[in-house]
């Protein structure tokens, strides 16, 4: 399933957060967008997830107008953002059952148990989310995002605040979903991890998106140098 964003702009009052952004996400690719805090990455990913309406622009998912008909495309999207999109007083199982009913998943009980096992949370199925560590919470959010077998994954800062073990889990899961021909977008300020998992690299600075290179066209050291140069140029202007 293909996502295509065209001339996406988002204003908050007199401030423009996302500026005329174009992006396509194809099946089987991992698009990595690098940018500092406040660059517009989270706002942009919320727009792609149909959680925030753009001021202007077009968003299509497999030919469907995702802005006008967002209810028709949400089943295609698996989303991880800073807001956990879950109920902290409920258990992982209770949360997944609730969201699974919204998605109309068949054999929901089996699916909940399977995905919790896949992310390593079987022992914590009936513990409330609010006691979870950052890494455990991220594992749950991956389970929630994958619960309904989405075709497109939108992951906002998926490595943030994780220890080495949890980061490796996220890396492995992204690779697995890519092999399953999911179209994946990650936003991150971690160039090394983004280069490791990504197949296509872009910079977002001050709300503007710049296509940089594809996997195999650029070494991580060069990508880091280019990114630092962009930040310096932006600061000095």
SVG drawing of the C-alpha trace seen along z (x, -y; Angstrom):
<svg xmlns="http://www.w3.org/2000/svg" viewBox="-16 -35 48 53">
<polyline fill="none" stroke="black" stroke-width="0.4" points="0.0,0.0 1.4,-3.4 1.1,-6.7 1.5,-10.0 1.6,-13.4 1.6,-16.5 2.3,-20.1 1.4,-19.5 1.4,-22.7 0.4,-23.2 0.0,-26.5 -0.6,-27.2 -1.8,-30.8 0.8,-32.9 3.5,-30.2 4.1,-27.7 5.2,-24.3 5.2,-22.2 6.0,-23.9 4.8,-22.5 6.1,-19.0 6.0,-16.2 6.6,-12.6 5.9,-9.1 6.2,-5.9 6.2,-2.7 5.8,0.9 9.0,2.5 11.0,-0.7 12.0,-2.4 12.0,-6.2 14.0,-7.9 13.5,-11.6 16.2,-13.2 15.6,-16.5 16.2,-18.4 13.5,-18.9 11.0,-21.4 11.6,-20.8 8.0,-19.7 8.6,-16.0 5.9,-15.0 3.4,-17.4 4.0,-15.9 3.7,-12.4 0.4,-13.2 -0.9,-14.6 0.1,-11.4 -1.6,-9.4 -4.8,-11.4 -4.7,-12.5 -4.1,-16.2 -5.7,-18.0 -3.2,-20.0 -3.9,-23.6 -3.4,-22.8 -2.2,-20.0 -3.2,-16.5 -2.8,-13.1 -3.6,-9.9 -3.3,-6.3 -3.7,-3.8 -5.6,-6.4 -8.0,-7.3 -8.3,-10.9 -7.0,-10.4 -8.0,-13.9 -11.6,-13.7 -12.1,-10.0 -9.7,-9.4 -12.0,-6.7 -11.5,-4.6 -7.7,-4.5 -7.0,-4.2 -7.0,-0.4 -4.1,-0.7 -2.0,-2.7 0.0,-1.5 1.2,-4.5 3.7,-5.2 3.9,-8.7 4.9,-10.3 1.3,-10.3 0.8,-6.6 -2.7,-6.2 -3.5,-3.8 -5.1,-3.8 -2.5,-3.6 -4.7,-2.1 -5.6,0.8 -3.5,3.8 -1.9,4.5 -4.5,7.2 -7.4,4.9 -6.0,2.1 -5.5,4.4 -9.0,5.9 -10.5,2.4 -8.6,1.3 -9.1,4.6 -12.8,4.3 -12.6,0.9 -10.7,2.4 -13.1,5.3 -10.4,8.0 -11.5,11.6 -10.4,14.1 -9.3,11.1 -8.3,13.0 -5.9,15.1 -4.5,12.1 -3.9,10.2 -2.0,13.1 0.1,13.7 1.2,10.1 2.0,9.7 4.1,12.8 5.9,11.5 6.9,8.3 8.0,10.2 5.2,9.1 3.4,12.4 4.5,12.3 3.0,8.8 -0.3,9.3 -2.4,8.4 -0.2,5.7 -1.4,2.1 0.5,0.0 1.4,-2.7 3.9,-0.5 5.8,0.3 9.4,-1.0 10.0,-3.1 11.3,0.0 8.2,2.1 5.9,-0.7 7.6,-0.9 7.1,2.8 3.4,2.4 3.1,-0.5 4.6,1.7 2.1,4.4 -0.7,1.9 0.6,0.5 0.8,4.0 -2.4,5.5 -4.6,5.0 -1.9,6.0 -1.5,2.4 0.2,1.9 2.0,-1.4 3.9,-2.1 4.5,-5.6 7.0,-5.7 7.9,-8.9 11.2,-8.8 11.0,-5.0 14.4,-4.8 14.0,-7.7 14.8,-6.9 15.4,-3.2 18.3,-1.1 20.5,1.0 18.3,4.1 15.1,2.3 16.7,0.4 17.8,3.7 14.3,5.0 12.9,2.0 15.6,2.4 14.9,6.1 11.1,5.5 11.5,2.7 13.6,5.1 11.0,7.8 8.1,5.5 10.1,4.3 10.6,7.9 6.8,8.2 6.5,5.4 5.2,2.8 5.9,-0.8 7.6,-2.4 8.4,-5.9 10.5,-6.8 11.4,-10.2 14.5,-10.5 17.5,-12.7 19.7,-9.6 21.6,-9.5 23.4,-6.2 20.2,-4.2 18.3,-5.9 21.0,-5.0 21.1,-1.4 17.4,-0.7 16.5,-3.1 16.5,-2.6 15.9,-6.3 17.1,-9.4 15.6,-12.9 16.2,-16.0 13.4,-18.0 14.6,-21.4 12.3,-24.3 9.3,-22.4 10.9,-21.8 11.8,-18.4 14.9,-17.7 15.5,-14.4 19.2,-13.3 20.0,-9.8 19.1,-6.1 20.8,-3.3 24.1,-2.4 24.5,-5.9 25.8,-7.5 27.9,-6.4 26.7,-7.2 29.7,-9.5 28.8,-11.6 25.2,-11.7 26.1,-12.9 28.4,-15.6 25.7,-16.8 23.2,-16.9 25.5,-19.0 26.2,-21.3 22.5,-21.9 22.0,-22.7 24.9,-25.1 23.6,-26.8 20.1,-27.1 21.4,-28.6 23.7,-31.1 21.0,-32.4"/>
</svg>
